[in-house]
């Protein structure tokens, strides 16, 4: 089911937090919110009004006329004061709108961060669950199916030693070949689900065996330089790094059109660094197809779950370099 973020409306009428409301200037203090050009315009109109009233009062000959001019000047000043209050109120409204928008933006940012953490935790859980299921399935295939195939092979050998007819011997030999193929298929499936070398000999040995085998099948030249300290690596970290390199090598074989690749691992201080480089056609790392790649997204999630960093450097025609840095702890 699709999960959507709720919309957060920004309403200028939304009441602000009491602390924010206490910081809002009120009354005549709100005039401080007016921009300088508004102040200059009001001051210019006020001076022009007072100057016109003064000149008119000085030119007037009758006292009633002077009084009327003074009253009109006072009325104009009052209108200017009312206009200033309206401008101040508008400035307060805009300030409240700005504060409300900032508050809602922070709320939305917090919501997005919370959803991102939830999705990241869910993705990590699903990856761990998938590895557990693969490991359990590999054990079942190795123990149960392997036992059945071994028993069938032994029974076949017993029959071959007691059946003299050449026609039956030929059929039994064919059956033995089929059992050998089934045992080889079982072994390859088990190794794909959970590399036995990884559990028994550590990450460097498992990576050498996998990269050599995959590159030999694809006709690629492989150069490996792996430190042996990976034998002390936690199993969760080792299987995650193995899957990352596996995905990277698979992408090189399927999409890069490369002739060779190089895998290197280093132990720098408190971090492991793995570098996978190929001489293929490369790609634009900013393209939408790359950003939407499930393989790259999966690698990023595995690296993020380990607290590490994934860097991809590539450009069309210049090959690709994949760097993974994982904290040793």
C-alpha positions in Angstrom: 0.0 0.0 0.0 1.3 3.4 -1.0 2.4 5.6 1.9 1.9 9.3 1.4 3.0 12.2 3.6 0.1 14.3 4.9 0.0 17.8 3.6 0.8 20.6 6.1 -1.2 23.7 5.2 0.2 27.1 6.0 -2.5 29.4 7.2 -1.8 32.9 8.3 -4.6 32.6 10.8 -3.0 29.6 12.5 -2.3 30.6 16.1 1.4 30.8 16.8 3.2 29.2 19.7 2.8 31.3 22.9 6.6 32.0 22.9 6.5 33.1 19.3 3.4 35.2 19.9 5.1 37.0 22.8 7.9 38.0 20.4 5.5 39.6 18.0 5.5 43.5 18.4 2.2 45.0 19.2 0.6 48.4 18.9 2.9 51.2 17.8 5.9 49.0 18.2 4.7 47.1 15.1 5.7 50.1 13.1 9.3 48.9 13.4 8.4 46.1 11.0 7.7 48.6 8.2 10.4 48.7 5.5 12.5 51.8 5.0 10.8 52.7 1.8 7.4 52.8 3.6 8.8 55.0 6.2 10.3 57.4 3.6 6.9 57.5 1.8 5.0 58.3 4.9 7.5 60.9 6.1 7.4 62.5 2.6 3.6 62.7 2.6 3.5 64.1 6.2 6.1 66.8 5.4 4.3 67.7 2.2 0.9 67.9 4.1 2.4 70.1 6.8 4.2 72.3 4.4 1.0 72.8 2.3 -1.0 73.5 5.4 1.5 76.0 6.6 1.6 77.8 3.3 -2.1 77.9 3.0 -2.6 79.2 6.6 0.0 81.9 6.0 -1.7 83.0 2.8 -5.2 82.9 4.2 -6.5 86.3 5.3 -9.5 85.3 7.5 -9.2 83.4 10.8 -11.9 80.9 9.8 -10.1 80.0 6.7 -6.9 79.5 8.6 -8.9 77.3 11.1 -10.3 75.2 8.3 -6.9 74.8 6.8 -5.5 73.6 10.2 -8.4 71.2 10.6 -7.8 69.8 7.1 -4.1 69.4 7.9 -5.0 67.6 11.2 -7.4 65.4 9.3 -4.7 64.5 6.8 -2.2 63.7 9.6 -4.9 61.5 11.2 -5.4 59.7 7.9 -1.6 59.2 7.6 -1.5 57.8 11.1 -4.4 55.4 10.3 -2.5 54.4 7.1 0.6 53.8 9.2 -1.3 51.6 11.6 -2.8 49.6 8.7 0.7 49.1 7.2 2.0 48.0 10.6 -0.9 45.5 10.9 -0.1 44.2 7.4 3.6 43.9 8.5 2.6 42.0 11.6 0.4 39.7 9.5 3.3 39.0 7.1 5.6 38.3 10.0 3.2 35.8 11.5 2.8 34.2 8.1 6.5 33.9 7.8 6.8 32.4 11.3 4.0 30.0 10.6 5.6 28.9 7.4 8.9 28.3 9.1 7.2 26.3 11.9 5.3 24.2 9.4 8.5 23.7 7.3 10.3 22.4 10.4 7.4 20.1 11.2 7.4 18.7 7.7 11.1 18.3 7.7 10.9 16.4 11.0 8.1 14.2 9.6 10.1 13.4 6.4 13.2 12.5 8.6 11.1 10.2 10.8 9.6 8.5 7.7 13.0 8.2 6.2 14.3 6.5 9.4 11.4 4.2 9.4 11.8 3.2 5.8 15.6 2.7 6.3 15.0 0.5 9.3 12.3 -1.5 7.5 14.6 -2.0 4.5 17.5 -3.1 6.8 15.1 -5.5 8.6 13.9 -7.0 5.2 17.5 -7.4 4.1 18.5 -9.2 7.3 15.4 -11.3 7.1 16.2 -12.2 3.5 19.7 -13.3 4.5 18.4 -15.4 7.4 15.9 -17.1 5.1 18.6 -17.7 2.5 20.9 -19.2 5.2 18.2 -21.4 6.5 17.3 -22.6 3.0 20.9 -23.3 2.2 21.3 -25.4 5.3 18.2 -27.4 4.5 19.3 -28.0 0.9 22.8 -29.0 2.0 21.7 -31.3 4.8 18.4 -32.8 3.6 18.6 -32.7 -0.2 22.4 -33.4 0.0 21.7 -36.5 2.2 19.0 -37.8 -0.2 21.2 -37.4 -3.2 24.2 -39.0 -1.5 22.0 -42.0 -0.5 20.7 -42.3 -4.0 24.2 -42.3 -5.3 25.2 -45.1 -2.9 22.2 -47.2 -3.9 23.0 -46.6 -7.6 26.6 -47.9 -6.9 25.2 -51.0 -5.2 22.9 -51.7 -8.2 25.7 -51.2 -10.7 27.8 -53.8 -8.9 25.0 -56.4 -9.1 23.5 -55.9 -12.5 25.4 -57.7 -15.3 23.3 -56.7 -18.3 25.1 -54.1 -20.5 21.8 -52.3 -21.4 20.9 -51.8 -17.7 24.5 -50.8 -16.9 24.2 -48.1 -19.6 21.0 -46.8 -18.1 22.4 -46.9 -14.6 25.4 -44.9 -15.8 23.1 -42.3 -17.3 21.3 -42.1 -14.0 24.6 -41.6 -12.2 25.3 -38.7 -14.5 22.0 -37.2 -13.8 22.6 -37.5 -10.0 26.0 -35.9 -10.4 24.4 -33.0 -12.2 21.8 -32.7 -9.5 24.5 -32.7 -6.8 26.4 -30.0 -8.7 23.2 -27.9 -9.1 22.5 -28.3 -5.4 26.0 -27.1 -4.6 25.8 -24.1 -6.8 22.4 -23.1 -5.4 23.6 -23.4 -1.9 26.7 -21.3 -2.7 24.5 -18.6 -4.2 22.2 -18.6 -1.2 25.0 -18.6 1.4 28.7 -18.9 0.4 30.2 -21.6 2.6 33.7 -20.0 2.2 32.4 -16.9 3.8 31.4 -18.7 7.0 34.5 -21.0 7.1 37.4 -18.9 5.7 36.3 -15.3 5.9 35.4 -12.5 3.4 38.7 -12.2 1.4 38.6 -15.9 0.5 34.9 -15.8 -0.4 35.4 -12.7 -2.6 38.4 -14.2 -4.4 36.4 -17.4 -5.2 33.4 -15.5 -6.3 35.1 -12.8 -8.4 37.4 -15.3 -10.1 34.5 -17.6 -11.0 32.2 -14.8 -12.2 34.9 -13.2 -14.3 36.0 -16.5 -15.8 32.4 -17.2 -16.9 32.0 -13.7 -18.4 35.5 -13.6 -20.0 36.8 -10.7 -17.9 40.2 -10.2 -16.5 40.2 -9.8 -12.7 42.8 -8.2 -10.5 42.4 -8.7 -6.8 44.3 -7.1 -3.9 42.5 -8.0 -0.6 43.8 -7.7 2.9 43.4 -10.8 5.1 42.2 -8.9 8.2 38.6 -9.5 7.0 38.6 -12.9 8.8 37.9 -11.0 12.0 35.0 -9.1 10.5 31.5 -9.7 12.1 29.3 -12.0 10.0 26.6 -9.4 9.4 29.2 -7.0 8.1 30.9 -9.7 6.0 27.7 -10.9 4.3 26.6 -7.3 3.6 30.0 -6.4 2.0 29.9 -9.7 0.0 26.4 -8.8 -1.3 27.6 -5.3 -2.2 30.6 -6.5 -4.2 28.4 -9.2 -5.7 25.9 -6.6 -6.9 28.8 -4.4 -8.2 30.4 -7.3 -10.2 27.0 -8.3 -11.6 26.4 -4.7 -12.8 29.8 -4.7 -14.5 29.1 -8.0 -16.2 25.6 -7.1 -17.4 25.9 -3.4 -18.2 29.5 -2.1 -18.3 30.8 -3.9 -21.4 34.2 -4.0 -19.7 37.3 -6.0 -20.5 38.7 -6.1 -16.9 37.9 -5.2 -13.4 39.9 -4.7 -10.2 38.8 -5.2 -6.6 40.9 -3.9 -3.8 40.4 -3.7 0.0 42.3 -1.7 2.5 42.2 -1.3 6.3 42.7 2.4 7.0 42.6 3.2 10.7 39.2 2.2 12.0 37.6 1.6 8.7 37.5 -0.9 5.8 37.6 0.5 2.3 36.6 -1.6 -0.7 37.2 -0.3 -4.3 35.8 -1.9 -7.4 36.9 -0.4 -10.7 36.2 -1.4 -14.3 37.2 -0.1 -17.7 33.7 -0.3 -19.2 31.5 2.3 -21.0 30.6 4.2 -17.8 27.5 6.2 -17.3 26.1 9.6 -16.1 25.7 9.3 -12.3 23.1 12.2 -12.3 20.7 10.4 -14.7 17.3 9.4 -13.4 17.9 5.8 -14.5 20.8 5.6 -12.1 19.0 7.2 -9.3 16.1 4.8 -9.7 18.3 1.7 -10.0 17.2 -0.9 -7.4 20.7 -2.4 -7.4 22.4 0.8 -6.5 19.6 1.6 -4.0 20.1 -1.7 -2.3 23.9 -1.2 -2.1 23.3 2.2 -0.6 20.9 0.8 2.0 23.3 -1.9 3.0 26.1 0.6 3.4 23.9 3.0 5.4 22.8 0.2 7.7 26.5 -0.4 8.5 27.1 3.2 9.2 29.3 3.5 6.1 29.6 5.6 2.9 29.1 4.6 -0.7 30.7 6.6 -3.5 30.2 6.1 -7.3 32.5 7.8 -9.8 31.7 7.4 -13.5 31.3 9.2 -16.7 30.5 8.0 -20.2 33.4 6.2 -21.8 35.7 6.4 -18.7 34.7 3.3 -16.7 33.2 3.2 -13.2 34.7 3.2 -9.7 32.7 2.0 -6.7 34.1 2.9 -3.2 32.7 1.5 0.0 33.9 2.7 3.4 32.7 0.8 6.5 33.6 1.6 10.1 35.6 -1.3 11.6 33.6 -1.3 14.8 
